[in-house]
Amino acid sequence: MNPLVSIIVPVFNREKFLAETIESVVNQTYSNWELLLVDDGSTDGSILLAKGFASNDNRIKSILRNREPKGAPVCRNIGLENAKGDYVIFLDSDDLMASYCLEQRVQQMKEYGEIDFITFPTLIFKTSINGANRLVNIRTSEPEIYRFLRSDVVWCTPSAIWRRRAIQKLSGFDELLSNNQDQELYIRALLTRMSYRSCLNLKPDNYYRSHDGNRIYSRDNQLKTLLGVHYLLMKLSKVFSNEIKSDEGYRKNLTIFFKHSVRKLTRLNQQELCKSLIREYNKTRLISWVSFLSLLIYLKLSAFKLSKVKGYERFWNLFLGSFAIKKEWGKHKYSQRL
């Protein structure tokens, strides 16, 4: 018996890339799948393109977002509500699957029984997957949750295959989060002790397209991105502070992410957002009194534009310990044969 796999793709003005994404699904060696293309209000030819594919293959469904708010998380959740598969994969509308992706993933899900999700290696590409050899991330000796909490995103959105009832139990994606959506989802899954397997030793089976539209900290979008980071950090404190305080490694790595974000927000003159974060993390005891007072002093001094003084930023880097952050995203090459 071959289980059905639901592949959910949020779409917004991706006419340029969408056909290639759909064709990567159609060309799978594993044939028992459904593709749910959920449009977020496209104004280009994306909807017509999706409907054209759907009219030629009954496994493909074109769906329009029918509720607010706008955004990829809502579209993914609408797709999840309509999914019929035993397993679910979330694929972005400009990313691609290797032809053996579903076959490899279903085989692993069968092998590991009632596991909630399994993750696989992802390669980064820009225009063509030919010669793509840069991995999104690699496995290290550290627990994945430590790395996610300090914003070292080990797996991206299409890296995982989920058991449908497991992702439904998580209630899918946070619909209020504008970015860092995969980081938030995986943190939630790991903190709630979902069963998983990280198969980053297997062949990469999906391709993440890197371009200016999805850079985490593109210059033009930095404030918007940091507003999403602020929301994520507040949520982690309000919802998961007890879980995070139960493990010193959790707290330490989240503190690194927290301090880096406060520094970035301060440099964009977002003092009030910084104050709300600092007070929240002090209230839930996720930071020490020393860190609390030090950060308030840093905010006060930064308001006087002291950051232009030579050595000022370096001093606070050392004092706050935020120089210790370590990320592996996109640094490693895949040298084996695909």
C-alpha positions, 0 to 999 in steps of 0.5 A: 500500500502506497500512502498518499502524500499531500504537497502544499504550495502557497503561491503569490505572484510566482508566474516566473517560477511556478511551472518549474516547481509544479513540474518537479512534483509531476516528475516524481518517481513516486506517483501517489501524491496530491498537489495543493496550490493555494493562491494568496491573491496573485495579480500576475498569471500565477492563478491561470498557470495553476488552473491550467496544470490542474485541468490536465492532472486531477492530482493537482488542485488550485485553491484561492485563499478564502480568509484573512490574514494574507500570507504564506502561513495562512495559505499553508494552513488552508492547504492543510485543511484540504489535505487528504494525504497520510503525509504532508510536505510544504514546498515554496512556489519557487523551490524544487523537488528532486525526482526521487524526493517522495520515494526517499521520504515515504520509504523513511517514514515507513521504516520509522513507524509512527514517527511525527516527522523526518527531515532531509538535506536541502541544496541551495541554488539560484537559477539552475539546480545543475551543479548545485552543491551548497547545503542549507545546513548540516548536522552537528553534535549539538541538539537541533533545538539549541541551534534553532533557539539561537536562530541557526535554522537547521532545516527549512520549510521543504526539508521535512515530511510530516505525518498529517495528524502530527502537523495538525496537532501543532495547528500548522503555521503561526498565521501572525508571523511574517517571517522566521516561520520555519524556525518557529514551527520547528521550535514548537515541534521540538519543545512539545517533544514530537518524535522526529528523525534528522536524515541529513546523511541521506542524499539531498532531495529538495532545492531552496532557491536563493534570491533577494526576495527571500533573504532573511535580512535583505537591507530593504526589508530589515525592519519588517524582518525584525518586527517578525523576530520581535513577535517570535521572541515575545511568543517564546517567552510568553508560551514556552518560558517554563520549557526553556528554563528547564534546560540551561542549554535552551535558555543560553541559546535563546539568550544569544538570539535575544541579545542579537535581536535587541542589538539590531533593533537598537541600531534601527532606533526601535527603543520601545520594541527593545524595552518591551522585549527586555521587560518581558524576558526579565519578567519570565526570568529568561535573562539575569538581572545583570543582563537586564540592567546592562541592556537597559543601560545600553539602550539609554546610552545608544539613544545619545548616538554613542555607537559612533564612538570608536570601540563602543559597539565592540565593547558591548559585543564583548560585555553582552556576550553576543559575539558567541553566536554561531550559524551553519546556514549555507556554509557547507558543500555537498561533495557526494554524487546525487 
